[in-house]
C-alpha cells in the first residue's frame, strides 16, 4: 500500500465497512441502518475532502490530486463482495456509491476547472436537475449537480431542505452525497468504525 493510500483511504478501511454491513441485521427502514449508511458515506466523503484540502494547500499538485481521487474512487466504487448473498447489504452499499458518485465528479471538476459560474442560486440548479431527471435526461441532471458540487467545494453553503420538495431519485441521492462532502470539508474528522 502506498503512503498516499494510507493517508487518504485504504481498501482495508472500505472492507471493514463492508464486513460490518454484512454482519449487521439490516433493516433499510430503521434509523440504526440509516445511521450506518451515513457513517460509511461520510467516512468516504472525508477522504475526498482531505484530497481537496491538500490540493487547495498546494500539498498536492493537480495530477497528484486527480490520481489520489481516482484511487479512492476505485476503492469505494468497486463492486462489493459479500460472503453470502445479502440483498439489503447490496442496496445499502449501492446507495452509498450512488450518493458519492457525484461528489467524486464534482471534486474532479473542481480540480481541473475550478468552481462553476452559476447563473442562479444552487437551489435553482438542483430543481433543474430534478426536472432533467424526470425527463430522463440524466446527463444534464448530473451536469447541474456537479456544478453545484464545485460551488460547495468552493465554500458556498448547500441547504438540503430543497430536497423536501423533490421526489426521491438520483438527484436527491447525489445532493445527499454533496452534503456529506460539505460536512467533510468543514469537519474533516474521521468517522470511527464501531466494533
C-alpha positions as CSV (number, residue, x, y, z in Angstrom):
1,X,0.0,0.0,0.0
2,X,1.3,3.4,-0.9
3,X,1.8,6.1,1.7
4,X,-0.9,8.2,-0.1
5,X,-3.4,5.3,0.2
6,X,-2.8,5.2,3.9
7,X,-3.1,8.9,4.1
8,X,-6.5,9.2,2.4
9,X,-8.3,5.9,2.2
10,X,-7.4,2.2,2.1
11,X,-9.0,-0.9,0.7
12,X,-8.9,-2.3,4.2
13,X,-10.9,0.5,5.6
14,X,-13.6,0.1,3.0
15,X,-13.6,-3.7,3.5
16,X,-14.1,-3.1,7.2
17,X,-17.3,-1.2,6.4
18,X,-18.4,-4.0,4.1
19,X,-17.8,-6.6,6.7
20,X,-19.7,-4.5,9.3
21,X,-22.6,-4.2,6.9
22,X,-22.6,-7.9,6.2
23,X,-22.6,-8.7,9.9
24,X,-25.4,-6.3,10.8
25,X,-29.0,-7.2,11.0
26,X,-30.0,-4.6,8.4
27,X,-33.4,-3.0,8.2
28,X,-33.4,-0.4,5.4
29,X,-36.3,1.4,7.1
30,X,-34.6,1.7,10.5
31,X,-32.9,4.7,12.0
32,X,-29.9,2.5,13.0
33,X,-29.3,1.2,9.5
34,X,-29.7,4.8,8.2
35,X,-27.1,6.0,10.6
36,X,-24.7,3.2,9.5
37,X,-25.3,4.3,5.8
38,X,-24.5,7.9,6.7
39,X,-21.3,6.9,8.6
40,X,-20.0,4.9,5.7
41,X,-20.8,7.7,3.3
42,X,-19.4,10.4,5.5
43,X,-16.2,8.4,6.1
44,X,-15.5,8.1,2.3
45,X,-16.5,11.8,1.8
46,X,-13.9,12.9,4.3
47,X,-11.3,11.2,2.2
48,X,-12.4,13.2,-0.8
49,X,-12.4,16.4,1.4
50,X,-8.8,15.7,2.6
51,X,-7.6,15.4,-1.0
52,X,-9.3,18.6,-2.0
53,X,-7.8,20.3,1.1
54,X,-4.4,19.0,0.2
55,X,-4.8,20.3,-3.3
56,X,-6.0,23.7,-2.0
57,X,-3.0,23.9,0.3
58,X,-0.6,23.0,-2.6
59,X,0.4,19.9,-0.8
60,X,-0.8,18.0,-3.9
61,X,-0.5,19.2,-7.5
62,X,-3.3,18.8,-10.0
63,X,-2.1,15.5,-11.3
64,X,-1.4,14.1,-7.9
65,X,-4.8,15.2,-6.6
66,X,-6.6,13.6,-9.5
67,X,-4.6,10.4,-9.0
68,X,-5.5,10.3,-5.3
69,X,-9.1,10.9,-6.1
70,X,-9.0,8.1,-8.7
71,X,-7.5,5.7,-6.1
72,X,-10.3,6.5,-3.5
73,X,-12.9,6.3,-6.3
74,X,-11.7,2.8,-7.3
75,X,-11.8,1.6,-3.7
76,X,-15.3,2.9,-2.9
77,X,-16.9,2.3,-6.3
78,X,-15.7,-1.3,-6.7
79,X,-18.4,-4.0,-6.9
80,X,-18.9,-5.0,-3.2
81,X,-18.1,-8.6,-2.5
82,X,-20.1,-10.2,0.3
83,X,-19.5,-13.8,1.5
84,X,-23.1,-14.7,1.1
85,X,-26.0,-13.2,-0.9
86,X,-27.3,-10.2,1.0
87,X,-29.8,-8.0,-0.8
88,X,-30.1,-5.4,2.0
89,X,-26.3,-5.0,2.2
90,X,-26.1,-4.6,-1.6
91,X,-28.8,-2.0,-1.6
92,X,-27.2,-0.1,1.2
93,X,-23.7,0.0,-0.3
94,X,-25.3,0.8,-3.7
95,X,-27.0,3.8,-2.2
96,X,-23.7,5.0,-0.7
97,X,-22.0,4.6,-4.0
98,X,-24.7,6.4,-5.9
99,X,-24.6,9.3,-3.5
100,X,-20.8,9.6,-3.6
101,X,-20.6,9.3,-7.4
102,X,-21.4,12.9,-7.9
103,X,-19.1,14.0,-5.1
104,X,-16.2,12.4,-7.0
105,X,-17.2,14.1,-10.3
106,X,-17.5,17.4,-8.6
107,X,-14.1,17.1,-6.9
108,X,-12.5,16.2,-10.2
109,X,-14.2,19.1,-12.0
110,X,-13.2,21.5,-9.3
111,X,-9.5,20.4,-9.5
112,X,-9.5,20.6,-13.3
113,X,-11.6,23.7,-13.9
114,X,-12.3,25.4,-10.5
115,X,-15.8,26.4,-9.2
116,X,-18.6,26.7,-11.8
117,X,-20.0,30.2,-12.5
118,X,-23.7,29.7,-11.7
119,X,-26.3,32.0,-13.3
120,X,-28.8,31.3,-10.5
121,X,-28.7,30.0,-6.9
122,X,-27.8,26.4,-6.1
123,X,-31.4,25.5,-5.3
124,X,-32.5,26.5,-8.8
125,X,-29.8,24.2,-10.3
126,X,-30.9,21.4,-8.0
127,X,-34.6,21.9,-9.2
128,X,-33.4,22.0,-12.8
129,X,-31.5,18.7,-12.2
130,X,-34.7,17.1,-10.8
131,X,-36.6,18.3,-13.9
132,X,-33.9,16.8,-16.1
133,X,-34.1,13.5,-14.2
134,X,-37.9,13.5,-14.6
135,X,-37.4,13.9,-18.3
136,X,-34.8,11.0,-18.4
137,X,-32.0,13.4,-19.3
138,X,-29.6,12.1,-16.7
139,X,-26.5,13.7,-18.3
140,X,-28.0,17.1,-17.8
141,X,-29.1,16.3,-14.3
142,X,-25.6,15.1,-13.4
143,X,-24.1,18.2,-15.0
144,X,-26.3,20.5,-12.9
145,X,-25.4,18.8,-9.6
146,X,-21.7,18.6,-10.5
147,X,-21.7,22.4,-11.0
148,X,-23.4,22.8,-7.6
149,X,-20.8,20.5,-6.1
150,X,-17.9,22.7,-7.3
151,X,-19.6,25.6,-5.5
152,X,-19.9,23.6,-2.3
153,X,-16.2,22.7,-2.6
154,X,-15.5,26.4,-3.0
155,X,-17.3,27.1,0.3
156,X,-20.8,28.0,-0.7
157,X,-23.4,26.7,1.7
158,X,-25.6,23.9,0.5
159,X,-29.1,23.8,2.1
160,X,-30.5,20.4,1.6
161,X,-34.0,21.5,2.7
162,X,-34.7,21.9,-1.1
163,X,-34.8,18.1,-1.2
164,X,-38.1,18.2,0.8
165,X,-39.7,19.5,-2.4
166,X,-38.3,16.8,-4.7
167,X,-39.2,13.2,-5.5
168,X,-36.6,10.7,-4.2
169,X,-34.3,9.7,-7.0
170,X,-30.8,10.1,-8.3
171,X,-30.7,13.8,-7.8
172,X,-31.7,13.6,-4.2
173,X,-29.0,10.9,-3.6
174,X,-26.4,13.0,-5.4
175,X,-27.2,16.1,-3.3
176,X,-27.1,13.9,-0.2
177,X,-23.5,12.9,-1.2
178,X,-22.6,16.6,-1.7
179,X,-24.0,17.2,1.8
180,X,-21.6,14.6,3.2
181,X,-18.7,16.2,1.2
182,X,-19.7,19.6,2.7
183,X,-19.6,18.1,6.2
184,X,-16.2,16.5,5.4
185,X,-14.8,19.8,4.3
186,X,-16.0,21.7,7.4
187,X,-15.3,18.9,9.9
188,X,-12.7,16.5,8.5
189,X,-12.9,14.2,11.5
190,X,-12.6,10.5,10.7
191,X,-15.7,8.5,11.4
192,X,-14.9,5.8,13.9
193,X,-15.6,2.3,12.7
194,X,-17.6,0.9,15.6
195,X,-16.9,-2.6,16.9
